[in-house]
Amino acid sequence: MTTGETVREFPLFPLGIVALPSELVPLHIFEERYKTMMAECLESGSEFGIVWLSDDGLRPIGCACEITEVLERMEDGRMNIVTRGTRPFRLLERQEHLAFPAGEVEFLTDRNEEVDPAAAAEARSAYAELVERATDRRPDDDELEAMGAYEMAATVEFGLEAKQGLLDLRSENARLRLITRLFRAAAKRLDFVERAQDRARSNGKVRFG
């Protein structure tokens, strides 16, 4: 694993979600400690970290996020914001002395490797097919070419374990192979739903002709 800078007193937001780099995450801020946290992040332009609070506890790898837009700010300090995932980190130690949850974190970087063109092409093809099936619009080639594994995965709703698995990987090639499997599995689920809807419309009978 390749690591980068270490930061102490990094604001942490334990949630029942997993954020990915480049993913847009809307948040409703209403607890006092998180109102304080977001006010400080807005004032300083700093990041905070979303960490998945799973049934098994706080996961060690989280995603730093930046606030991209304040949609609504209420008189009592509550706010609706849009955040964007920026980079993964490992939580080294919780710190309890601030007015909000925080910790010492170590930002993570990928292994130094060349991206496998075949893995990238396969992932982009599976992604384009899934998007076209779901939205009737196929991403254009330039749009696809600019997207890495995180950018593609950030636009598709996967299960939390799958998203955490992506966040845990320090290899772009490994992420590309994983999202290819996830996109193909999602396409199969779409097939199943469409077949079920067709059967429902035909009162459960198979129609010929």
SVG drawing of the C-alpha trace seen along z (x, -y; Angstrom):
<svg xmlns="http://www.w3.org/2000/svg" viewBox="-53 -33 58 52">
<polyline fill="none" stroke="black" stroke-width="0.4" points="0.0,0.0 1.3,-3.4 0.5,-6.2 0.7,-9.9 0.4,-12.7 -0.9,-12.3 -3.3,-14.8 -4.4,-15.2 -7.7,-16.6 -9.3,-15.7 -13.1,-16.2 -15.0,-12.8 -18.6,-12.2 -19.5,-8.5 -22.6,-7.6 -24.5,-4.7 -23.1,-5.3 -19.9,-4.9 -18.6,-7.8 -16.3,-7.4 -13.8,-9.9 -15.7,-12.1 -19.1,-11.0 -21.7,-13.8 -23.2,-13.2 -26.1,-15.4 -26.2,-15.8 -28.7,-17.2 -26.8,-18.6 -28.8,-18.9 -26.8,-17.7 -25.0,-20.5 -21.6,-18.9 -21.9,-18.5 -23.3,-22.0 -20.1,-23.2 -17.9,-20.9 -19.5,-22.1 -19.3,-25.7 -15.6,-25.3 -15.1,-23.5 -16.9,-26.2 -14.9,-28.9 -11.5,-27.3 -12.4,-25.6 -11.2,-22.3 -12.2,-18.7 -13.9,-16.3 -14.1,-12.6 -17.1,-10.3 -16.6,-6.9 -19.0,-4.0 -20.5,-3.2 -21.5,0.4 -23.1,3.0 -19.5,4.2 -18.4,0.8 -16.5,-2.1 -14.6,-1.0 -10.9,-1.9 -10.9,-3.3 -13.0,-6.4 -13.3,-9.1 -12.5,-12.8 -15.1,-15.1 -15.3,-18.8 -18.4,-21.0 -19.4,-22.0 -22.6,-23.8 -24.8,-25.0 -28.4,-24.4 -30.1,-25.8 -29.0,-27.3 -31.6,-27.6 -31.6,-30.1 -30.8,-27.4 -27.7,-26.4 -29.2,-23.3 -28.2,-23.1 -28.6,-21.1 -25.3,-20.7 -23.8,-18.9 -20.4,-17.4 -18.0,-15.7 -15.6,-12.8 -12.0,-13.7 -9.5,-11.0 -9.4,-7.9 -7.8,-7.8 -7.1,-5.4 -8.3,-6.3 -5.3,-5.8 -6.8,-7.0 -10.0,-8.7 -9.6,-12.0 -12.3,-13.1 -11.1,-16.5 -12.8,-18.7 -16.4,-19.9 -17.0,-17.3 -15.7,-13.8 -12.2,-13.9 -9.2,-11.7 -5.6,-11.3 -5.8,-10.1 -3.3,-8.9 -4.2,-9.8 -3.7,-6.8 -2.3,-6.7 -2.4,-3.9 0.4,-1.5 2.7,-2.8 1.4,-0.8 0.4,-1.3 -3.3,-1.1 -4.1,2.0 -5.7,0.8 -7.7,4.0 -9.1,3.8 -10.0,0.1 -11.7,0.9 -13.7,3.8 -14.9,1.6 -15.9,-1.3 -17.8,1.0 -19.7,2.7 -20.4,-0.8 -21.7,-2.2 -24.0,0.8 -25.4,0.5 -26.0,-3.3 -27.6,-2.8 -29.9,-0.1 -30.9,-2.2 -31.2,-5.7 -31.5,-5.1 -28.4,-7.3 -25.0,-5.9 -22.0,-8.0 -19.9,-9.3 -16.4,-8.0 -14.7,-11.2 -16.8,-11.1 -15.9,-7.5 -12.2,-8.0 -12.0,-10.6 -13.5,-8.3 -11.6,-6.1 -13.0,-3.4 -14.1,-5.8 -15.8,-8.2 -17.8,-5.4 -18.7,-3.7 -19.8,-7.1 -22.7,-7.3 -24.2,-3.8 -25.9,-2.8 -24.1,0.3 -24.4,2.0 -22.3,0.6 -20.0,3.6 -19.2,3.3 -18.5,-0.4 -16.3,0.1 -14.4,2.8 -13.7,0.3 -12.5,-2.3 -10.2,0.3 -8.3,1.2 -5.0,-0.6 -4.8,0.5 -6.7,-1.1 -6.5,2.1 -8.1,4.1 -10.8,1.5 -11.5,1.6 -11.8,5.4 -14.2,5.2 -16.5,2.6 -16.7,4.6 -18.1,7.5 -20.4,5.1 -21.7,3.5 -22.4,6.9 -24.2,8.0 -26.3,4.9 -27.2,5.4 -28.4,9.0 -30.6,7.6 -32.1,5.1 -32.8,8.1 -34.6,9.9 -36.7,6.8 -37.6,6.2 -38.6,9.9 -40.7,9.7 -42.4,6.6 -43.2,8.2 -44.7,11.2 -46.8,9.0 -48.2,7.1 -49.1,10.4 -50.8,11.8 -48.0,14.2 -48.5,15.9 -45.8,16.1 -46.9,14.4 -45.9,15.6 -46.0,13.5"/>
</svg>
